[in-house]
Amino acid sequence: MRKLVARRAAVKAASAGFAATVLLAPLLGSGIASAEPAAPVQLPADALPAEMVTALSRDLGMTPTEYLDRAARAQQLRDYASDFRAENPDTFAGAWLTPEGKAVVAVTNADAGRIAAADGYQTHLAPISANGLEGALIQLSQWIAALPREISEPISSIAIDALNSQLVLNIANTGTGHLLNLPTLIATIKVVLSPGGGGAVEYRPMGGDTYITAKTDLHDTTLRGVDVCSFGFNSTDAAGNALNISAGHCNPNVDDGGAAPVYSPNVRDIPNSPQVGAFAKSVLGGPASLDYSVIQLNERAVNAGMDQPRVRGANGTTLTITGTAEPVTGAPVCKTGQSSTFTCGFVSADRVETQLFTAEGISKTIRGFASSACTLGGDSGGAIVSGTLALGITSGSNAAEAPNCAEANTALAPYGGTATLGIPIRPILADIEASSGGGLGSGISVRTKSNAG
């Protein structure tokens, strides 16, 4: 397949400076409503695609059973931590899985620690509560937002590191980054210098899970006016509309609120690529600080089976989605994509805020989670799973300009390795529902059962 040279997406690579090794233990419970409180059942180990099993062994050193067990344990910890925080709001300081898979609950005093220990959890005594760290993050974000763009642009992300009771501020290794004066009134800050990046991102098609879009009809658009992204999770609403959740910045008309057609790429004849849907809703930043879009699939797409509860991975293999999950630090994850095939990693931060700049230079604050899974250019909008549960969609990566994951791993090893910014699926579903007004998207859920029709 020849390469398609496409223009960069509407925003710069979102997580260009993540250092995965330092984003160790952000806290749980950001206050966003969960769209699916019940714990769904996952597929058995022998139902995972062979290419995914290979990725688990290669990237995580795990068997399918170990992967599914740890993913389930992460969701159990998430549920416990949410309840514990509600009952102990001033003493809860975070929760995570250790590299060995042990569940840890952090607290600020011994009394709270005894409660968690009695419930069977390993405990960690921290000097700052989750509420205190979140308040510091908000304060730092507000300070950054008030800076001129030429000063704030080297700041790629802020994450909460509950294990060390600090904020991790990722700054590009540039002259401006070195000169940045941080406010001293904010809680402990650790600064991590990442590679100085920049330049246009070349997005590449990835086969079955790739779509292309443009501001105008493809016959009136040059190749550099074509955006390349990836389908995420197939969904349906109360009216039975066939929908797909992808990245908001993939909509070339996201800034003006307009729709844009979505095509399945015909790489031999791009102008005559078949249309399979159109953007029905796109969000980039805003009150919820999310990056997502809702693509309404057309009859052609539905007839082709594009509305089924599956995500496509390596060599056309598919994984059936059985429910949704929430990010938990230390949880194992895998992402789909034809460029990078199945790649896997761990959630390295369950609360990350980063700045995205639109083509017009407008700064948008995006909130998501970080993982160590390798993601390449064109993967934006693609599916991220934990076990067989939908976890989120890809928003950006520090490896977007790499030709393959092997080179990305080598080049980024001195900076903590590859890292991906994901947008959690449950807040996306909740935001779609809240803004639907009873119309398209009302009652939306990720599809977990085949469409018999």
Residue, then its C-alpha position, 0 to 999 in steps of 0.5 A: m500500500r502506497k503512502l498517502v501524504a495528508r495534511r496534519a490534523a486540526v491540532k498538534a500532537a497532543s502528548a508530545g512530551f509525556a514521560a511515561t516513567v514519571l507519571l506513576a500514580p495519579l489519583l482516582g475519582s475526578g468527579i466526572a459521572s460514570a456512564e456505566p457503574a456495573a462491572p461487565v463480563q470480559l471475554p475468555a482468554d482464548a477469545l483474544p485475537a492471536e495478534m493481540v496475544t503476541a502484543l501482550s507477550r511482546d509489550l507486557g510480558m503477560t499471558p492473555t489470562e494474566y492480562l484479563d485478570r489484571a484488567a479486572r482487578a483494576q476495575q475492582l480497585r476503581d470501584y473500591a476507591s470511588d466508594f472509599r473517597a466518598e466516605n473519606p474525602d479529606t484523607f483519600a490520596g489516590a489508588w493504583l496497581t503496582p508493577e506486580g499487580k498489587a492494589v494500593v490505596a493512599v491515605t493521609n492518616a493512619d486511621a484511614g489506612r487501617i480501614a483500607a488495610a482491613d478491606g484487604y488493600q496495601t496502603h501508602l501514607a501520603p502528605i497531600s490528599a487527592n483533593g489537595l493535589e487536584g486543587a493544585l492542578i487547577q491552580l497551575s492550569q489557570w496560571i498556564a492558561a494566562l501565559p502568552r502562547e509563545i511561553s506556554e506552548p513548550i508545556s505539553s502536559i500536567a499530571i498528578d503523581a500521587l505516589n510522590s504527592q506532586l504534580v509532574l509538569n512536562i516541558a519541551n527541552t527548548g530555550t523557552g522551556h528552560l527559562l520558564n519561571l514556575p509559580t512558587l505558591i503551588a504544591t511541589i512540582k516536578v519538571v520533566l524535560s522532553p524532546g523539543g518537538g515541532g513541525a507538521v505531523e504526517y498522518r498515514p492510512m491504516g487500512g480497515d480502521t482508517y477514515i479520511t475527511a476534508k473540509t470540502d468534497l474530495h474532488d475539490t481537495t488536494l491531498r494536503g487537505v485530507d485528514v487521516c484518523s481512525f474509527g473508535f468504538n461503534s455505538t448506538d443511541a435510543a433511536g437506533n442510530a449507528l454511531n462511531i466515537s472518534a477524536g474531536h480534532c479529526n473533524p476539520n470543521v471542529d472550530d466552527g461547529g460544522a460537519a464534514p463527510v467521512y470516507s473509507p480511503n480508496v488509496r488508488d483513487i482518493p477523490n472517489s473514496p466511498q463516503v461511510g458517514a459524517f461528523a454529527k458532533s465534535v468537541l475539542g476542549g470546552p467545559a468537559s475538556l474532552d476531545y471526541s467526535v460522534i460519526q453517524l454511519n450511513e446505510r453503506a457503512v451499516n450494510a458493510g457491517m461497520d456498526q458491529p461491536r468490534v474494533r479492528g487490530a492487526n492484519g484485519t483481526t477484530l476484538t469484540i467489545t464487552g463493556t466499558a471501563e475507567p482508567v486506573t494507574g497500573a492497569p494494562v491496556c492495548k490499542t488498535g491500529q493498522s500502522s502500529t498493529f496491536t500495541c499494549g502498555f500500562v496506564s501511567a497516569d489517570r489524570v492528565e491535562t494538556q494543551l492542544f492548539t488549533a490550526e488558528g492557534i487557539s489553545k484548548t485544554i484537554r483532560g485524559f489519561a496517559s499510557s505507555a502503549c505506542t501510537l503512531g500518526g493517524d491513530s487519532g480516534g482509535a480504540i483503547v481497551s483494558g481487557t475486552l472493555a472500551l477504555g478510551i480513544t486516542s487523542g495524541s502521542n509522542a511517537a506520532e512522527a515515528p515510522n514504526c514503534a521499534e524506532a519510536n521505542t529507541a528514540l524515546a527511551p531516554y525520555g521515558g519511552t512512548a506515551t499516548l494520551g487517551i480520552p476516557i470513554r465514560p465521560i465521553l458518553a456522559d457528555i454526549e447524553a447531557s448535550s443531546g437534548g433528546g436527539l441524536g446521541s440520547g441514550i448512547s451506549v457502546r455497542t456490545k451486541s451484534n446488530a442482527g439487522 
